[in-house]
Amino acid sequence: MHTFLNPLHGAHVGRHEMFRGRLVDSHESPARVEHVLSEWRRRPLGELREPAMSDDELMPALRAVHEPRYLDFLRSAWDDWVALDPANAAIDALPSVWPLPNRHGFRQDGWPENIAARLGQFAFDSGTPLTAGSWVAARAGAACALSAAQAVLGGDRCAFALTRPPGHHAGPGFYGGYCFLNNAAIAAQALRDGGHARVAVLDVDYHHGNGTQTVFYERADVLTLSIHGDPRTEYPFFLGHADERGAGAGEGFNRNWPLPRGTGLAPWCAAFDEALQAVADFGATALVVPLGLDTFEGDPISGFKLRSADYAGIGAALASLKLPTVITFEGGYAVAEVGINTVNLLEGFERAA
């Protein structure tokens, strides 16, 4: 197993996020990757690489998933934020105004000159701080995901993209949930472009992978599956229900398993087993796993009850599919345990594979 580490992840350091009317310290921090890396070095799994990738190689992969206008926004957003007011250099960029859907009369077809409006045009929450290093870190993370997909296309059984900020909440033209570029979708599309006829994305993060679902919702060549907290009570709220099955050509190729807060291992595994069977029934030739460790019982912003020892079995079950697999690091905010839980899953996969 190759692990592709984002050497620039520390460029993105959010100071605060908005939570229920208060500015609080950001849960998504560089320490998350550092704890995983520390545990990985204690129990090494294969080779650790730091990919370097030119824009000529990377940007086509980003454009295959994200809208060009959105990528242009991400590249320039911080400079535009500081240009609005030089004092902004000392604070994170958070949106404060949003256009409602067109049925309410709000237009979204323009390009507002004020960066405060553009933040709201592309962000779906006020909990995702955009900082001086967000684009640098997110771009390097996408390079990790693309490199992992290329390793699998080259014959690796499994490759792991160890990066932050995470990605599965980012859609074709929106960001949120700490995510700017959708690493899992970038990997899935690269596997398709590399010759895999059918790719499955099995998201095990506590929070629904709304961005990934949106990217592939009308397609039959990528099966998107997500096991997560019920959106009636859990973030991101507005997607992730069981009746969302895909649309157009993609009808029947999206499935969600929303589970109640407090779900423990047995009911979680029942949903997981159904998802594994769906991958097999689909006839997938490759697998992408957006790996969220916020299903852990000690996670401060989530609500499932999985334990550290459970992740080895989950990794083994993923390996039982016998598919070339890309794993992308997503959520998990019990920072002290996130490294143990991550490596437990990777180790379980390796032993079973």
Secondary structure, DSSP 8 states (H G I E B T S, - for coil): -EEEE-TTGGG----EEEETTEEEE-S--THHHHHHHHHHHHS--SEEE-----HHHHHHHHHTTS-HHHHHHHHHHHHHHHHH-GGGGGS-B--------GGGT---SS--SSHHHHHHHHBS-S---B-TTHHHHHHHHHHHHHHHHHHHHTT-SEEEEE-SS--TT-BTTBBBTTBSS-HHHHHHHHHHHTT-S-EEEEE-SSS--HHHHHHHTT-SSEEEEEEEE-TTTSTT-SS--TT----GGGTTSEEEEEE-TT--HHHHHHHHHHHHHHHHHHT-SEEEEEE--TTBTT-TT----B-TTHHHHHHHHHHTT---EEEEE-----HHHHHHHHHHHHHHHHHH-
